[in-house]
């Protein structure tokens, strides 16, 4: 059973930064894509960023491109999301997810395991 635990959320002013971390259990972390998604109240869960198993391929939602950076450390079973220049519209619960393959896309259905989420609130 794979467990994902997010941390690093909180309250920050617009323009500030936060770094989210996701710790994964199991020995197969290095073989699968990892992604970050977010869900704001009353909205559907949406794609934020993804990183391939090797870390060589990263993709971002247009809304966060240039502000957020996803990275991973396969030796530590950890994936990070560095969020800079935060905006009030970034406010949401952020979820870490493990893909079903070494390279997964932007669709929620391509991810098999999910963390419990961490709240990010950006004040104006």
N, C-alpha and C positions, 0 to 999 in steps of 0.2 A: 504494500500500500504506500502510495506517495503522499507525503504531507508537505504543504507549502505554508510558510509563515512569513507574513509581511510585517515590516516595522518601518518607522521613520516618518509617519504622517504627523500632521499637526496643524496649527494655525499660523499663518504667515501673512504679512502685508503684501499688497501688489508690488511686483518688482523684486520680491525676495526669492530665496532659493530653498529647496528641500531635497534631501536624498532619501529615496525609498530603497529598502533592502528586502530581499526575499530569500529565505533559507529553505532549501529543499532536502528532504530525506531520501534515502535510497542510493543505490550504486549505479543507477542508469542516467543520472543527471546529464552527463556529458554527451549523451546520444540524442537528445531531443531539443527542439526549439523551445525557447522560453519567451513569454510575452507579458506585456502589461496592458490591462484594460481599465476603464473607469466607468462609473455609473453615477449620474447625478439624479437627484430626486425627481421622480416623474418621467425619467427618460430611460431609454434602452441602454444596455451595456455597450460601450463603444471601444474600438481598437485604439491603442495609444502607440505602442511600439513592440517590435519583435526582434529577436536575435537568433540566428541559426545555431545549431549545436556546436559548431567550431568557433563561433563568434565572428566569422568572417563576413557575414551578411546581416545588415541591420536595416529595418524599415520603420518609417514613422508616419503617423497621421499628419496630414497637412497642417492641422491646427497646432501641432507641437514641434514641427520641424524647425530646426535651428535653435530651439530653446531647451529641448529635452535630449538626454543621451542615455541610451541603454548599453549596459556592459555586463559581462559575466566572468566568473572565476570558477572554472570547472574543478579545480583542485579543492575549492572550498564549498562547492555546491551552492553557489550564491549568484543571484542576478541583481543588478542595481539599476535604478532609474534616477539620474541626476536631473532635477527640474530647476531651471533658471528662468528669470524674467516672468515669474508667475503672474497670472491674470485671474480676476474673480471668476471668469468662466472656466477655469481649471478646477474649481471646487467640485469634488466628487469623492466617492469611495473608490480607491484604486485597488485593483486585484492583480495578483501574480498568477500566471497560468503556465502549465506545461503542455506543449504541443504533442500531437500524435505521431510526429515524424521528425526527422532531422531538420527539415525545412518546412515551416508552416506559414500560413498567410495571415490575413486580417480577420478571418471569420471566426466568431465565437465557437462554432461547431468543430473547428480544427484543433481545439484544445480539450484535453481529457481530464486534467486535474486543476483545481482552483484553490487559492488560499481563501482566508476568511475576510480579507479586505482591510484596508487602513484608510482612515478619513483624512482628506486634505481639504483645508478650508483657507481660501485666499480672500482677505478683506480688502476693500477698496479704500 
